[in-house]
Amino acid sequence: MLNPDIKTKADDLLERAALAAAEFAQLSQEETDRIVREVCLAGLANRVSLAKLACEETGKGIWRDKALKNLVATLLVYRDIRDEKTVGVISEDEATGVIEIAQPLGPILAVIPVTNPTSTVMFKILIALKARNPIIISPHGSALGCCGQAAEICYRAALRAGAPEDCVQWLTETSRDLTHALMGHEKLSLVLATGGPGLVRAAYSSGTPAIGVGSGNVPVYLEKTADIPFAVTSIMISKTFDNGTICASEQAVVVESEIEPETRREFQRQGGYFLSPPEVAALEKIAINHKTGLMNPALVGQSAETVARKAGIPSPAGTRLLLAPQEKVGPEFPLSGEILAPVLAYYVREDFAAALKTCIELNYRGGIGHTASIFSRDESRIREFAELMNAGRVVVNTPSSQGAVGGMFNTLKVSFTLGCGAGGKNITTENISARSLINVKRVCRRRDNRKWLALATADDVFNESVTGEILLEQYDREPGGEANHG
Amino acid sequence: MVECRFDAGSLVLNCVFSGRLDAPSAAAASEIIAGELEKIASAAPVAGPDGLSVIFDLAGIDYVSSAFLRLCLTVARRAGKGKFSAANSSPAVKKVFSMAGLDRALQVD
């Protein structure tokens, strides 16, 4: 039985959101876009203070990198969605006779992770408002303050620009019961869940439509034709960014033996420290919760030097990344799983086939549907790698964190919510954006399919001795296209 | 904005709205209606088994804000179950009430 206080809170939040949704649905594209622009500008103006606050409050990451995340979550997201049609008629095709009209979904509950708190708040607010959906922010318990501040900054800007009251609301305390009550509330239209598997499962089980994410265990494959200094630089940029807190960051390097010595030297030159076997064992002890098999939250977002110190490893000063040579993949090799810190498992394989198999094992060990990365100049190898990875994103010759988020080193939609498809127990593999948050209705003018009409009225249809091949041939032979003007 | 007329015989307060019911208009209308309800309560005690009914006439309206929806809810709660209705709404406005989940509770026509 739901606590009456919790029920009242949930009812109040959703009643407000429902009223906001009703008002919002009346706004034009121009009015909506004005709101989105003002929210972007307000977020941009506060990118540094919010980044510092996020770092202080969560104890994770690097404030300068969080400021960059805030920049991406506002400026790049805004530019990505600015010109999209999300209101009214969004397409019209005289030939097919179909008009597409955008409808908002309604109130959205946005669950925010501790790893990218303020950036995910601003990202979700922007895409929700662009689609004219009110949003309720549910922050991680360790990031209530910075998320609340980010949400308030966005909300005040939205109001100034003419948005409905309560278009943005945010929880100021965490309560599993309240989150569950909101998720299952009849007035909620969507749960937008960025977080761990338990949370995403709860979202999908709530009865409300949900868009969730999956965990990543990104393999980065250095194929023998890779530009090694470029590849290592890219990996360092990605894996050390915000101390490895982006779920799309590389988790394991798989390198072909032919180029291994040069790769190792390059990592060392750029601040990578290769762990000895005893040091690997020491790190294994603290990196993973041995009951759950999941990463130790105390290491998430900590620098390589901090991680080394916690493990009792005397890494050289200036160490930026810890590399742990591994033989195999699996629970008995804890470092072969996801660790959101500057730690990389390191595999050496004799050839392409062996390397691919290891990448597949890594992919399937807790990273299905997320992201895979390859550095190569051989297009056929790239294609083969991409075909075999079960990943929503395969980034090529690109830092994986930034590559998967999109918009910086490729033309993927910019997003802080990366779908992982069926393998990741998500509904999509897309980079979630504003277009994911509208319902499209299609007005369909009559356009007779003359081939169908001719076939459906033929006697042959009712004579089962007429084979499928004959019917197909008759259908193809009929004059006219399949969508003719009436 | 809003013009209110109270029929003491039938105990019906009829409020006719015009213009765009954005947040500032809704706030202004709210004050006017609150004043009318106070006047009715003090000058014409609501007698009889059925009490006061309130009708919001929305014939001239093409946009309603969430503030106006809240005003409808507030007045409906004050009037009591079945004693509030919103009449003559355009299809677009009726849809707004439906989206807010209020069309049946507020008897929106």
Boltz contact constraints between the chains, C-beta under 6 A:
constraints:
  - contact:
      token1: [A, 18]
      token2: [B, 100]
      max_distance: 6.0
  - contact:
      token1: [A, 18]
      token2: [B, 101]
      max_distance: 6.0
  - contact:
      token1: [A, 19]
      token2: [B, 66]
      max_distance: 6.0
  - contact:
      token1: [A, 19]
      token2: [B, 69]
      max_distance: 6.0
  - contact:
      token1: [A, 19]
      token2: [B, 100]
      max_distance: 6.0
  - contact:
      token1: [A, 20]
      token2: [B, 66]
      max_distance: 6.0
  - contact:
      token1: [A, 22]
      token2: [B, 96]
      max_distance: 6.0
  - contact:
      token1: [A, 22]
      token2: [B, 99]
      max_distance: 6.0
  - contact:
      token1: [A, 22]
      token2: [B, 100]
      max_distance: 6.0
  - contact:
      token1: [A, 23]
      token2: [B, 65]
      max_distance: 6.0
  - contact:
      token1: [A, 23]
      token2: [B, 66]
      max_distance: 6.0
  - contact:
      token1: [A, 25]
      token2: [B, 99]
      max_distance: 6.0
  - contact:
      token1: [A, 26]
      token2: [B, 63]
      max_distance: 6.0
  - contact:
      token1: [A, 164]
      token2: [B, 66]
      max_distance: 6.0
  - contact:
      token1: [A, 165]
      token2: [B, 66]
      max_distance: 6.0
